[in-house]
Amino acid sequence: TFANPEAYKMMMASKTLELNPRHPIIVRLNELVQGSDAEAESTKDLAYIVFDTALLTSGFQHEDTEDFAARMNRVLAGSLKVESMELVQEIEVVEDEEEEDEAPVE
C-alpha cells in the first residue's frame, strides 16, 4: 500500500507489458510465431525488440545492453540484406573539394 514506502517503491518499479492484439506489428509477429518461422532467430529478435522498445519508451533502463545491441545489429543487417558482418576491404574515400566561403551580404 501507499503507506508502506517499500511496497510503494516495488509497485512503481513493476513492469507490465500490454500488447494491442490489433496492432499490425503484433498481428504479423503472431503470424510468424504461429507459423513455420516460430523458432527462427529473426522471429525471436523481433519479439524481443517489441519488449525492448516498450521498456525504453517507458523510461526503464535495459539491463543487458550487449544482447540488445547484438539483436539490433542482426535486425538491421537482415533489413539491409547484409549477408556477412565481416569488415569489407579498405575503401578509398574521395574528398570533396572545399567550397569557398561566400562573402557575407551587407
Secondary structure, DSSP 8 states (H G I E B T S, - for coil): -TTSHHHHHHHHH-------TTSHHHHHHHHHHHSTTTT-HHHHHHHHHHHHHHHHHTT---S-HHHHHHHHHHHHHHHTT----S--------------------
